[in-house]
Amino acid sequence: MAPAPKKIHLTSRTYLKNWAIKDKVTWTDVETGAAASRDIENVGFRRRWWGTDPDLSRAAEAALRSIENDVTAFLRDPRSHWPVGELRGKLAQFVAIHVVRTLAWRAWFERAVFSTVAENIEQLPLLDRAFIHSGHDMVQPEVHTEYVFRQMTRLASLFASMHWTLVKFDGPLLATSDQPVTPVPMSVATGRAPMRSIPEGSFAEIVEFRMPMSPDIALVGSWRDDYDEPHIRRGSLGDACSLNASTIKQAERGWCRQPGTYAPRLAPPLLQPISYPLSPQLFPEMTPASIKASTRRRNTDRLLRELAAEDRDDVMRWCQPTRAA
């Protein structure tokens, strides 16, 4: 039996390898702002992330490693595997891993649990000890891990149901971080997307998700009513700045770039780190009204409700693409 892992990479090593030269990246510490050459083995990890039970850690990491292994060929050369075809489900799970295996997700989960405990105590104060005990049980490693996997599957169903676009940039302009997936919420103001890895509302209410796949390629999911395009879109310098602004802003402990490169965030002409939704830039017909009216979005919402009603968060299904009228 393989030994239980103690060093858990929240950001997959096979993913970080795309930014590495001889297994090293330029890693910037969020707290100090200091940048240094670091081996990918020594960044983006936490010790005993799944708790101290070796069997639990071994099982959780084995399941996630299987997904990471399945998408490694795509990560090394996304263009030759585009469009993704049968790999769609695995790649959606890989994106979801980098939402739920994060410090931000864990903090959100704990806040949600104890917010519910507080509400219950307010309604039934005589049962306060029982509610507190229940809340404590919910954040224990076994229960938290089960919840992570159930939510990963549900998020993957949502991501897989979206329209995907692969965006190529002119050179290694993109950074990544220990929380690399940006969900852009529906409630965007003046065209700027709030930069946080966990949206305030439901993930079903996002405009898009985006995730850098390599220093020069990003994956963007939207509610466009059409099949994925077989060709790859070209991103502008402003688009790269938008991606980097959100990816770096939401980093919990650190972010990285490829050695010898820089990750621009100061978008011209304002030279400010502004982040905006990319899908309307790629597809001008993607207005707030068209997003809300999207058939793909309505079908996905219905699917997620059905899975929740069936209590089947352990089953991954996604909506088939729709063609715009």
Short mmCIF file of the C-alpha atoms (twelve columns), coordinates in Angstrom:
data_MODEL
# 
_entry.id   MODEL 
# 
loop_
_atom_site.group_PDB 
_atom_site.id 
_atom_site.type_symbol 
_atom_site.label_atom_id 
_atom_site.label_alt_id 
_atom_site.label_comp_id 
_atom_site.label_asym_id 
_atom_site.label_seq_id 
_atom_site.Cartn_x 
_atom_site.Cartn_y 
_atom_site.Cartn_z 
_atom_site.pdbx_PDB_model_num 
ATOM 1   C CA . MET A 1   0.000   0.000  0.000   1 
ATOM 2   C CA . ALA A 2   1.278   3.460  -0.923  1 
ATOM 3   C CA . PRO A 3   2.181   5.686  2.028   1 
ATOM 4   C CA . ALA A 4   -0.332  8.348  2.962   1 
ATOM 5   C CA . PRO A 5   0.625   11.735 1.518   1 
ATOM 6   C CA . LYS A 6   1.378   14.447 4.077   1 
ATOM 7   C CA . LYS A 7   2.209   17.226 1.599   1 
ATOM 8   C CA . ILE A 8   -1.016  17.903 -0.316  1 
ATOM 9   C CA . HIS A 9   -0.685  20.039 -3.435  1 
ATOM 10  C CA . LEU A 10  -3.824  22.182 -3.582  1 
ATOM 11  C CA . THR A 11  -2.588  23.394 -6.965  1 
ATOM 12  C CA . SER A 12  -1.850  20.309 -9.044  1 
ATOM 13  C CA . ARG A 13  1.809   19.706 -9.766  1 
ATOM 14  C CA . THR A 14  1.040   18.547 -13.301 1 
ATOM 15  C CA . TYR A 15  -0.704  21.910 -13.804 1 
ATOM 16  C CA . LEU A 16  2.130   23.981 -12.291 1 
ATOM 17  C CA . LYS A 17  4.579   22.157 -14.545 1 
ATOM 18  C CA . ASN A 18  3.243   24.201 -17.475 1 
ATOM 19  C CA . TRP A 19  4.768   27.311 -15.866 1 
ATOM 20  C CA . ALA A 20  8.021   25.616 -14.908 1 
ATOM 21  C CA . ILE A 21  11.420  25.602 -16.547 1 
ATOM 22  C CA . LYS A 22  13.452  22.689 -15.217 1 
ATOM 23  C CA . ASP A 23  10.715  22.201 -12.596 1 
ATOM 24  C CA . LYS A 24  11.113  25.743 -11.238 1 
ATOM 25  C CA . VAL A 25  8.684   28.684 -11.318 1 
ATOM 26  C CA . THR A 26  8.947   32.282 -10.175 1 
ATOM 27  C CA . TRP A 27  6.709   32.283 -7.103  1 
ATOM 28  C CA . THR A 28  5.501   35.491 -5.457  1 
ATOM 29  C CA . ASP A 29  4.485   35.429 -1.791  1 
ATOM 30  C CA . VAL A 30  1.233   37.344 -1.302  1 
ATOM 31  C CA . GLU A 31  2.062   38.507 2.213   1 
ATOM 32  C CA . THR A 32  5.552   39.865 1.552   1 
ATOM 33  C CA . GLY A 33  5.426   40.517 -2.200  1 
ATOM 34  C CA . ALA A 34  8.801   38.781 -2.533  1 
ATOM 35  C CA . ALA A 35  9.411   36.768 -5.701  1 
ATOM 36  C CA . ALA A 36  11.818  33.824 -5.808  1 
ATOM 37  C CA . SER A 37  12.682  30.799 -7.900  1 
ATOM 38  C CA . ARG A 38  10.920  27.804 -6.356  1 
ATOM 39  C CA . ASP A 39  10.631  24.154 -7.240  1 
ATOM 40  C CA . ILE A 40  7.039   23.169 -8.056  1 
ATOM 41  C CA . GLU A 41  7.329   20.482 -5.399  1 
ATOM 42  C CA . ASN A 42  7.543   23.248 -2.797  1 
ATOM 43  C CA . VAL A 43  4.712   25.607 -3.789  1 
ATOM 44  C CA . GLY A 44  0.927   25.456 -3.700  1 
ATOM 45  C CA . PHE A 45  0.716   22.784 -0.982  1 
ATOM 46  C CA . ARG A 46  -0.528  22.317 2.570   1 
ATOM 47  C CA . ARG A 47  0.380   19.624 5.048   1 
ATOM 48  C CA . ARG A 48  -2.301  17.174 6.172   1 
ATOM 49  C CA . TRP A 49  -4.988  18.985 4.198   1 
ATOM 50  C CA . TRP A 50  -7.418  16.077 4.630   1 
ATOM 51  C CA . GLY A 51  -6.636  15.658 8.334   1 
ATOM 52  C CA . THR A 52  -4.468  13.174 10.177  1 
ATOM 53  C CA . ASP A 53  -6.216  9.965  9.083   1 
ATOM 54  C CA . PRO A 54  -3.766  8.349  6.605   1 
ATOM 55  C CA . ASP A 55  -6.460  6.234  4.958   1 
ATOM 56  C CA . LEU A 56  -8.638  9.283  4.298   1 
ATOM 57  C CA . SER A 57  -5.722  11.270 2.830   1 
ATOM 58  C CA . ARG A 58  -4.622  8.346  0.694   1 
ATOM 59  C CA . ALA A 59  -8.105  7.735  -0.710  1 
ATOM 60  C CA . ALA A 60  -8.846  11.410 -1.399  1 
ATOM 61  C CA . GLU A 61  -5.568  12.095 -3.157  1 
ATOM 62  C CA . ALA A 62  -5.725  8.859  -5.175  1 
ATOM 63  C CA . ALA A 63  -9.151  9.848  -6.528  1 
ATOM 64  C CA . LEU A 64  -8.023  13.360 -7.450  1 
ATOM 65  C CA . ARG A 65  -4.698  12.174 -8.861  1 
ATOM 66  C CA . SER A 66  -6.577  9.917  -11.276 1 
ATOM 67  C CA . ILE A 67  -8.368  12.974 -12.694 1 
ATOM 68  C CA . GLU A 68  -5.131  14.962 -12.851 1 
ATOM 69  C CA . ASN A 69  -3.425  12.136 -14.736 1 
ATOM 70  C CA . ASP A 70  -6.286  11.917 -17.232 1 
ATOM 71  C CA . VAL A 71  -5.997  15.599 -18.204 1 
ATOM 72  C CA . THR A 72  -2.195  15.869 -18.263 1 
ATOM 73  C CA . ALA A 73  -1.970  15.299 -22.036 1 
ATOM 74  C CA . PHE A 74  -4.415  18.171 -22.586 1 
ATOM 75  C CA . LEU A 75  -2.466  20.437 -20.239 1 
ATOM 76  C CA . ARG A 76  0.788   19.807 -22.089 1 
ATOM 77  C CA . ASP A 77  -0.704  20.611 -25.511 1 
ATOM 78  C CA . PRO A 78  -4.244  22.038 -25.341 1 
ATOM 79  C CA . ARG A 79  -4.322  23.020 -28.999 1 
ATOM 80  C CA . SER A 80  -3.852  19.495 -30.308 1 
ATOM 81  C CA . HIS A 81  -6.649  18.235 -28.029 1 
ATOM 82  C CA . TRP A 82  -9.135  20.934 -28.980 1 
ATOM 83  C CA . PRO A 83  -12.097 20.628 -29.020 1 
ATOM 84  C CA . VAL A 84  -11.958 18.301 -26.040 1 
ATOM 85  C CA . GLY A 85  -14.600 15.704 -26.955 1 
ATOM 86  C CA . GLU A 86  -14.721 12.789 -24.521 1 
ATOM 87  C CA . LEU A 87  -12.254 14.506 -22.190 1 
ATOM 88  C CA . ARG A 88  -14.830 17.169 -21.310 1 
ATOM 89  C CA . GLY A 89  -16.063 15.534 -18.114 1 
ATOM 90  C CA . LYS A 90  -12.551 14.946 -16.744 1 
ATOM 91  C CA . LEU A 91  -11.431 18.463 -17.604 1 
ATOM 92  C CA . ALA A 92  -14.534 19.916 -15.920 1 
ATOM 93  C CA . GLN A 93  -13.678 17.886 -12.812 1 
ATOM 94  C CA . PHE A 94  -10.110 19.193 -12.961 1 
ATOM 95  C CA . VAL A 95  -11.379 22.793 -13.015 1 
ATOM 96  C CA . ALA A 96  -13.719 21.987 -10.118 1 
ATOM 97  C CA . ILE A 97  -10.837 20.501 -8.102  1 
ATOM 98  C CA . HIS A 98  -9.182  23.919 -8.205  1 
ATOM 99  C CA . VAL A 99  -12.295 25.488 -6.729  1 
ATOM 100 C CA . VAL A 100 -13.027 23.082 -3.873  1 
ATOM 101 C CA . ARG A 101 -9.477  22.078 -2.874  1 
ATOM 102 C CA . THR A 102 -8.643  25.630 -1.804  1 
ATOM 103 C CA . LEU A 103 -8.394  27.647 1.380   1 
ATOM 104 C CA . ALA A 104 -11.152 29.976 0.148   1 
ATOM 105 C CA . TRP A 105 -13.587 27.084 -0.313  1 
ATOM 106 C CA . ARG A 106 -12.781 25.652 3.114   1 
ATOM 107 C CA . ALA A 107 -13.306 29.068 4.726   1 
ATOM 108 C CA . TRP A 108 -16.604 29.479 2.857   1 
ATOM 109 C CA . PHE A 109 -17.754 26.024 3.985   1 
ATOM 110 C CA . GLU A 110 -16.931 26.705 7.633   1 
ATOM 111 C CA . ARG A 111 -18.683 30.079 7.543   1 
ATOM 112 C CA . ALA A 112 -21.762 28.477 5.995   1 
ATOM 113 C CA . VAL A 113 -21.849 25.748 8.651   1 
ATOM 114 C CA . PHE A 114 -21.565 28.082 11.626  1 
ATOM 115 C CA . SER A 115 -23.914 30.623 10.090  1 
ATOM 116 C CA . THR A 116 -26.514 27.853 9.944   1 
ATOM 117 C CA . VAL A 117 -25.695 26.897 13.542  1 
ATOM 118 C CA . ALA A 118 -26.238 30.506 14.652  1 
ATOM 119 C CA . GLU A 119 -29.573 30.702 12.828  1 
ATOM 120 C CA . ASN A 120 -30.730 27.447 14.424  1 
ATOM 121 C CA . ILE A 121 -29.739 28.617 17.897  1 
ATOM 122 C CA . GLU A 122 -31.614 31.866 17.392  1 
ATOM 123 C CA . GLN A 123 -34.766 29.909 16.555  1 
ATOM 124 C CA . LEU A 124 -34.327 27.184 19.194  1 
ATOM 125 C CA . PRO A 125 -32.001 28.511 21.908  1 
ATOM 126 C CA . LEU A 126 -32.651 25.589 24.256  1 
ATOM 127 C CA . LEU A 127 -30.915 23.283 21.751  1 
ATOM 128 C CA . ASP A 128 -27.780 25.411 21.480  1 
ATOM 129 C CA . ARG A 129 -25.389 22.695 22.661  1 
ATOM 130 C CA . ALA A 130 -26.785 20.180 20.182  1 
ATOM 131 C CA . PHE A 131 -26.449 22.657 17.314  1 
ATOM 132 C CA . ILE A 132 -22.892 23.576 18.297  1 
ATOM 133 C CA . HIS A 133 -21.952 19.905 18.498  1 
ATOM 134 C CA . SER A 134 -23.516 19.263 15.091  1 
ATOM 135 C CA . GLY A 135 -21.603 22.178 13.572  1 
ATOM 136 C CA . HIS A 136 -18.348 20.913 15.050  1 
ATOM 137 C CA . ASP A 137 -18.989 17.476 13.502  1 
ATOM 138 C CA . MET A 138 -19.662 19.046 10.080  1 
ATOM 139 C CA . VAL A 139 -16.206 20.618 9.851   1 
ATOM 140 C CA . GLN A 140 -14.341 17.454 10.850  1 
ATOM 141 C CA . PRO A 141 -12.086 16.044 8.089   1 
ATOM 142 C CA . GLU A 142 -14.296 13.061 7.203   1 
ATOM 143 C CA . VAL A 143 -17.456 15.118 6.704   1 
ATOM 144 C CA . HIS A 144 -15.610 18.003 5.027   1 
ATOM 145 C CA . THR A 145 -13.928 15.621 2.577   1 
ATOM 146 C CA . GLU A 146 -17.213 13.981 1.660   1 
ATOM 147 C CA . TYR A 147 -18.774 17.395 1.076   1 
ATOM 148 C CA . VAL A 148 -15.796 18.498 -1.063  1 
ATOM 149 C CA . PHE A 149 -16.200 15.525 -3.388  1 
ATOM 150 C CA . ARG A 150 -19.959 15.931 -3.673  1 
ATOM 151 C CA . GLN A 151 -19.633 19.617 -4.500  1 
ATOM 152 C CA . MET A 152 -16.765 18.968 -6.897  1 
ATOM 153 C CA . THR A 153 -19.016 16.655 -8.899  1 
ATOM 154 C CA . ARG A 154 -21.863 19.145 -8.948  1 
ATOM 155 C CA . LEU A 155 -19.603 22.020 -9.983  1 
ATOM 156 C CA . ALA A 156 -18.077 19.835 -12.687 1 
ATOM 157 C CA . SER A 157 -21.579 19.184 -14.047 1 
ATOM 158 C CA . LEU A 158 -22.117 22.943 -14.223 1 
ATOM 159 C CA . PHE A 159 -18.736 23.696 -15.828 1 
ATOM 160 C CA . ALA A 160 -19.119 20.892 -18.390 1 
ATOM 161 C CA . SER A 161 -22.551 22.241 -19.367 1 
ATOM 162 C CA . MET A 162 -21.110 25.645 -20.328 1 
ATOM 163 C CA . HIS A 163 -19.799 26.785 -23.693 1 
ATOM 164 C CA . TRP A 164 -15.995 26.527 -23.762 1 
ATOM 165 C CA . THR A 165 -13.520 28.732 -25.582 1 
ATOM 166 C CA . LEU A 166 -9.775  28.266 -25.729 1 
ATOM 167 C CA . VAL A 167 -7.937  31.603 -25.850 1 
ATOM 168 C CA . LYS A 168 -4.342  31.884 -27.088 1 
ATOM 169 C CA . PHE A 169 -2.061  34.815 -26.253 1 
ATOM 170 C CA . ASP A 170 1.030   36.150 -27.997 1 
ATOM 171 C CA . GLY A 171 3.618   34.838 -25.610 1 
ATOM 172 C CA . PRO A 172 3.842   33.642 -21.994 1 
ATOM 173 C CA . LEU A 173 1.791   36.465 -20.479 1 
ATOM 174 C CA . LEU A 174 -0.390  34.590 -17.987 1 
ATOM 175 C CA . ALA A 175 0.157   33.955 -14.306 1 
ATOM 176 C CA . THR A 176 -1.506  31.333 -12.140 1 
ATOM 177 C CA . SER A 177 -1.995  31.032 -8.402  1 
ATOM 178 C CA . ASP A 178 -3.000  28.752 -5.553  1 
ATOM 179 C CA . GLN A 179 -6.635  29.634 -6.431  1 
ATOM 180 C CA . PRO A 180 -6.556  29.789 -10.241 1 
ATOM 181 C CA . VAL A 181 -10.249 29.519 -11.203 1 
ATOM 182 C CA . THR A 182 -12.180 32.799 -11.412 1 
ATOM 183 C CA . PRO A 183 -15.999 32.590 -11.402 1 
ATOM 184 C CA . VAL A 184 -17.351 35.912 -12.691 1 
ATOM 185 C CA . PRO A 185 -20.729 36.658 -11.052 1 
ATOM 186 C CA . MET A 186 -23.812 37.880 -12.877 1 
ATOM 187 C CA . SER A 187 -23.893 41.053 -10.798 1 
ATOM 188 C CA . VAL A 188 -21.003 42.768 -12.560 1 
ATOM 189 C CA . ALA A 189 -20.811 46.539 -12.194 1 
ATOM 190 C CA . THR A 190 -19.649 48.865 -15.003 1 
ATOM 191 C CA . GLY A 191 -18.177 45.906 -16.852 1 
ATOM 192 C CA . ARG A 192 -15.757 44.958 -14.083 1 
ATOM 193 C CA . ALA A 193 -15.798 41.525 -12.472 1 
ATOM 194 C CA . PRO A 194 -15.353 41.233 -8.694  1 
ATOM 195 C CA . MET A 195 -12.102 39.364 -8.128  1 
ATOM 196 C CA . ARG A 196 -12.754 36.485 -5.738  1 
ATOM 197 C CA . SER A 197 -12.457 32.743 -6.083  1 
ATOM 198 C CA . ILE A 198 -15.811 31.995 -4.405  1 
ATOM 199 C CA . PRO A 199 -18.717 34.159 -5.637  1 
ATOM 200 C CA . GLU A 200 -21.084 35.744 -3.153  1 
ATOM 201 C CA . GLY A 201 -24.079 34.064 -4.818  1 
ATOM 202 C CA . SER A 202 -24.566 30.676 -6.440  1 
ATOM 203 C CA . PHE A 203 -22.165 29.355 -9.052  1 
ATOM 204 C CA . ALA A 204 -25.242 28.911 -11.270 1 
ATOM 205 C CA . GLU A 205 -25.466 32.720 -11.366 1 
ATOM 206 C CA . ILE A 206 -22.018 33.344 -12.822 1 
ATOM 207 C CA . VAL A 207 -21.447 34.940 -16.220 1 
ATOM 208 C CA . GLU A 208 -18.368 32.843 -16.919 1 
ATOM 209 C CA . PHE A 209 -15.484 30.955 -15.412 1 
ATOM 210 C CA . ARG A 210 -11.922 31.268 -16.597 1 
ATOM 211 C CA . MET A 211 -8.749  29.410 -15.762 1 
ATOM 212 C CA . PRO A 212 -5.253  29.859 -17.199 1 
ATOM 213 C CA . MET A 213 -4.117  26.518 -18.612 1 
ATOM 214 C CA . SER A 214 -0.547  27.568 -19.409 1 
ATOM 215 C CA . PRO A 215 1.424   30.812 -19.685 1 
ATOM 216 C CA . ASP A 216 -0.157  31.508 -23.078 1 
ATOM 217 C CA . ILE A 217 -3.530  29.705 -23.040 1 
ATOM 218 C CA . ALA A 218 -6.707  30.151 -20.986 1 
ATOM 219 C CA . LEU A 219 -10.003 28.274 -20.860 1 
ATOM 220 C CA . VAL A 220 -13.169 30.392 -20.698 1 
ATOM 221 C CA . GLY A 221 -16.623 28.943 -19.986 1 
ATOM 222 C CA . SER A 222 -19.760 30.968 -20.781 1 
ATOM 223 C CA . TRP A 223 -23.505 30.579 -21.366 1 
ATOM 224 C CA . ARG A 224 -23.271 31.050 -25.127 1 
ATOM 225 C CA . ASP A 225 -25.959 29.038 -26.957 1 
ATOM 226 C CA . ASP A 226 -23.773 27.288 -29.487 1 
ATOM 227 C CA . TYR A 227 -21.331 24.432 -29.897 1 
ATOM 228 C CA . ASP A 228 -17.714 24.916 -28.850 1 
ATOM 229 C CA . GLU A 229 -15.732 26.457 -31.670 1 
ATOM 230 C CA . PRO A 230 -13.163 24.143 -33.255 1 
ATOM 231 C CA . HIS A 231 -10.727 27.022 -33.706 1 
ATOM 232 C CA . ILE A 232 -8.847  28.870 -30.987 1 
ATOM 233 C CA . ARG A 233 -9.504  32.540 -30.271 1 
ATOM 234 C CA . ARG A 234 -6.722  35.082 -29.887 1 
ATOM 235 C CA . GLY A 235 -6.560  37.126 -26.710 1 
ATOM 236 C CA . SER A 236 -5.385  40.718 -26.470 1 
ATOM 237 C CA . LEU A 237 -2.924  42.251 -24.016 1 
ATOM 238 C CA . GLY A 238 -5.920  43.750 -22.201 1 
ATOM 239 C CA . ASP A 239 -7.481  40.290 -21.900 1 
ATOM 240 C CA . ALA A 240 -4.233  38.919 -20.442 1 
ATOM 241 C CA . CYS A 241 -4.177  41.804 -17.931 1 
ATOM 242 C CA . SER A 242 -7.798  41.043 -16.993 1 
ATOM 243 C CA . LEU A 243 -7.009  37.379 -16.392 1 
ATOM 244 C CA . ASN A 244 -3.903  38.163 -14.375 1 
ATOM 245 C CA . ALA A 245 -5.622  40.837 -12.308 1 
ATOM 246 C CA . SER A 246 -8.226  38.368 -11.049 1 
ATOM 247 C CA . THR A 247 -5.909  35.348 -10.775 1 
ATOM 248 C CA . ILE A 248 -3.341  37.263 -8.733  1 
ATOM 249 C CA . LYS A 249 -5.842  39.251 -6.657  1 
ATOM 250 C CA . GLN A 250 -7.589  36.121 -5.389  1 
ATOM 251 C CA . ALA A 251 -4.368  34.231 -4.579  1 
ATOM 252 C CA . GLU A 252 -4.397  33.077 -0.965  1 
ATOM 253 C CA . ARG A 253 -0.706  32.484 -0.287  1 
ATOM 254 C CA . GLY A 254 1.069   32.941 -3.616  1 
ATOM 255 C CA . TRP A 255 1.052   33.144 -7.405  1 
ATOM 256 C CA . CYS A 256 3.560   32.234 -10.069 1 
ATOM 257 C CA . ARG A 257 4.793   33.095 -13.523 1 
ATOM 258 C CA . GLN A 258 7.148   31.377 -15.896 1 
ATOM 259 C CA . PRO A 259 10.799  32.215 -15.103 1 
ATOM 260 C CA . GLY A 260 12.132  35.053 -17.230 1 
ATOM 261 C CA . THR A 261 8.685   36.464 -18.009 1 
ATOM 262 C CA . TYR A 262 6.351   39.008 -16.480 1 
ATOM 263 C CA . ALA A 263 2.611   38.826 -15.882 1 
ATOM 264 C CA . PRO A 264 1.050   42.150 -16.983 1 
ATOM 265 C CA . ARG A 265 -1.851  43.497 -14.953 1 
ATOM 266 C CA . LEU A 266 -1.848  47.196 -15.852 1 
ATOM 267 C CA . ALA A 267 -4.202  47.232 -18.823 1 
ATOM 268 C CA . PRO A 268 -3.866  50.136 -21.254 1 
ATOM 269 C CA . PRO A 269 -4.915  52.907 -21.540 1 
ATOM 270 C CA . LEU A 270 -5.759  53.370 -17.824 1 
ATOM 271 C CA . LEU A 271 -2.828  51.292 -16.573 1 
ATOM 272 C CA . GLN A 272 -4.891  49.894 -13.723 1 
ATOM 273 C CA . PRO A 273 -5.355  46.227 -12.685 1 
ATOM 274 C CA . ILE A 274 -8.911  45.997 -14.020 1 
ATOM 275 C CA . SER A 275 -10.614 42.651 -14.472 1 
ATOM 276 C CA . TYR A 276 -13.613 42.283 -16.771 1 
ATOM 277 C CA . PRO A 277 -15.623 39.367 -18.208 1 
ATOM 278 C CA . LEU A 278 -13.873 37.914 -21.245 1 
ATOM 279 C CA . SER A 279 -16.852 36.211 -22.907 1 
ATOM 280 C CA . PRO A 280 -18.515 39.488 -24.054 1 
ATOM 281 C CA . GLN A 281 -15.164 40.495 -25.554 1 
ATOM 282 C CA . LEU A 282 -14.988 37.215 -27.451 1 
ATOM 283 C CA . PHE A 283 -18.681 37.157 -28.399 1 
ATOM 284 C CA . PRO A 284 -20.290 40.624 -28.585 1 
ATOM 285 C CA . GLU A 285 -23.769 39.072 -28.589 1 
ATOM 286 C CA . MET A 286 -23.152 37.970 -24.983 1 
ATOM 287 C CA . THR A 287 -25.051 40.824 -23.326 1 
ATOM 288 C CA . PRO A 288 -26.516 40.663 -19.792 1 
ATOM 289 C CA . ALA A 289 -29.956 40.090 -21.340 1 
ATOM 290 C CA . SER A 290 -28.775 37.250 -23.593 1 
ATOM 291 C CA . ILE A 291 -26.946 35.597 -20.707 1 
ATOM 292 C CA . LYS A 292 -30.048 35.629 -18.528 1 
ATOM 293 C CA . ALA A 293 -32.135 34.289 -21.435 1 
ATOM 294 C CA . SER A 294 -29.615 31.587 -22.383 1 
ATOM 295 C CA . THR A 295 -31.219 28.218 -23.107 1 
ATOM 296 C CA . ARG A 296 -28.006 26.517 -22.039 1 
ATOM 297 C CA . ARG A 297 -28.141 28.296 -18.699 1 
ATOM 298 C CA . ARG A 298 -31.803 27.396 -18.102 1 
ATOM 299 C CA . ASN A 299 -31.188 23.751 -19.008 1 
ATOM 300 C CA . THR A 300 -28.170 23.586 -16.703 1 
ATOM 301 C CA . ASP A 301 -30.123 25.119 -13.830 1 
ATOM 302 C CA . ARG A 302 -32.863 22.507 -14.371 1 
ATOM 303 C CA . LEU A 303 -30.291 19.698 -14.441 1 
ATOM 304 C CA . LEU A 304 -28.667 20.809 -11.191 1 
ATOM 305 C CA . ARG A 305 -32.044 21.051 -9.494  1 
ATOM 306 C CA . GLU A 306 -32.882 17.526 -10.649 1 
ATOM 307 C CA . LEU A 307 -29.584 16.161 -9.350  1 
ATOM 308 C CA . ALA A 308 -30.148 17.909 -6.006  1 
ATOM 309 C CA . ALA A 309 -33.712 16.586 -5.762  1 
ATOM 310 C CA . GLU A 310 -32.459 13.075 -6.481  1 
ATOM 311 C CA . ASP A 311 -29.672 13.578 -3.917  1 
ATOM 312 C CA . ARG A 312 -27.233 12.581 -6.654  1 
ATOM 313 C CA . ASP A 313 -24.343 14.946 -6.118  1 
ATOM 314 C CA . ASP A 314 -22.142 11.882 -6.595  1 
ATOM 315 C CA . VAL A 315 -23.230 11.553 -10.242 1 
ATOM 316 C CA . MET A 316 -21.865 13.823 -12.935 1 
ATOM 317 C CA . ARG A 317 -24.108 14.765 -15.862 1 
ATOM 318 C CA . TRP A 318 -24.062 17.756 -18.138 1 
ATOM 319 C CA . CYS A 319 -26.311 19.410 -20.690 1 
ATOM 320 C CA . GLN A 320 -25.718 18.836 -24.372 1 
ATOM 321 C CA . PRO A 321 -24.807 21.975 -26.353 1 
ATOM 322 C CA . THR A 322 -27.489 24.068 -27.981 1 
ATOM 323 C CA . ARG A 323 -27.331 26.010 -31.242 1 
ATOM 324 C CA . ALA A 324 -28.300 29.660 -31.229 1 
ATOM 325 C CA . ALA A 325 -31.534 30.383 -33.090 1 
# 
